[in-house]
Amino acid sequence: MGVKLSPLNGPVQPGWEGGSGGAGPKSGQMIEVSRTLMKSEPELAALVAELDGLEVTMAEKGFGTKVEIRVGGDSGFDEGDLERVLDRLAEPQRQPFGGA
C-alpha cells in the first residue's frame, strides 16, 4: 500500500541527478529527494514511522534535520510523490493541548 498525500507547495532540493524532465528513472535506479526541515530528529522520527516502502535517513544539520527519502525506480513512486512526502513532514504539527 502506497503513501497517499495531498499535494502541497514548497521548494524541494532533489538529490536524484535524473532531473524532473523525461520519462523518469529506469527500473532498478533509485529516486532520491532531500531537504533540511526545521524540526528535531525525534519529532520527525514519529512521523517517518508511519511511512511504508520508503527508505528514510535523517541527520542533524544546523537548527534542523536533513531528511533524505529514497525508493527504487520500480517502486511505483516518482520524484513528485517523494517531494509531497517531504512537504507533509515539513508541515507544522498540531499540539495536543488547547489554546485560549
C-alpha positions in Angstrom: 0.0 0.0 0.0 1.4 3.4 -1.0 1.5 6.7 0.9 -1.4 8.9 -0.2 -0.8 12.6 0.5 -2.4 15.7 -0.8 -0.2 18.0 -2.9 1.4 20.9 -1.1 3.5 23.8 -2.2 7.1 24.2 -1.2 10.6 24.2 -2.6 12.4 20.8 -2.9 16.0 20.1 -3.4 16.1 16.9 -5.5 19.1 14.7 -4.8 18.4 12.5 -7.9 20.6 13.5 -10.8 17.9 12.5 -13.4 16.1 15.8 -13.0 12.4 16.3 -13.5 12.3 16.0 -17.3 11.9 12.9 -19.3 10.2 9.6 -18.5 11.8 9.2 -15.1 14.3 6.6 -13.8 14.8 3.3 -15.4 13.9 0.1 -13.5 16.5 -0.6 -10.8 17.6 3.0 -10.4 17.0 4.9 -7.1 14.9 8.0 -6.8 16.0 10.4 -4.0 14.9 13.7 -2.7 16.3 15.6 0.3 15.6 18.7 2.3 16.6 20.2 5.6 13.5 20.6 7.8 13.1 22.9 10.8 12.1 20.0 13.1 14.0 17.9 15.6 15.0 14.4 14.7 12.8 12.8 17.4 9.8 14.9 16.2 10.4 13.6 12.6 11.0 10.0 13.7 7.4 9.7 14.9 6.1 10.9 11.5 8.5 8.8 9.5 7.5 5.7 11.4 4.1 5.9 9.5 5.8 5.7 6.1 5.8 2.3 4.4 8.0 1.3 1.5 10.3 4.3 1.7 14.0 4.4 2.9 14.4 7.5 5.1 17.6 8.7 6.6 18.0 11.7 8.9 20.9 13.7 10.3 21.0 16.9 12.4 22.0 19.9 10.4 22.2 23.3 12.0 18.9 24.2 13.5 17.1 21.5 11.6 17.3 17.9 10.4 18.3 16.8 6.9 15.9 14.3 5.7 16.6 12.0 2.6 14.0 9.8 1.1 14.9 7.1 -1.4 13.0 4.4 -3.3 13.7 2.0 -6.2 12.7 3.2 -9.6 10.3 0.3 -9.9 8.5 1.1 -6.6 5.6 2.9 -8.2 6.7 6.2 -6.7 8.0 9.1 -8.7 10.0 12.1 -7.6 6.9 14.2 -7.2 5.5 11.7 -4.7 8.6 11.9 -2.6 8.6 15.7 -2.8 5.0 15.6 -1.4 6.1 13.4 1.5 8.8 16.0 2.4 6.2 18.7 2.2 4.0 16.8 4.6 6.8 16.2 7.0 7.6 19.9 7.0 4.1 20.9 8.0 3.6 22.2 11.5 2.0 19.6 13.7 -1.0 20.5 15.9 -0.2 20.3 19.6 -2.5 18.2 21.9 -3.2 21.0 24.4 -5.9 23.6 24.0 -5.5 27.2 23.2 -7.2 30.3 24.5 
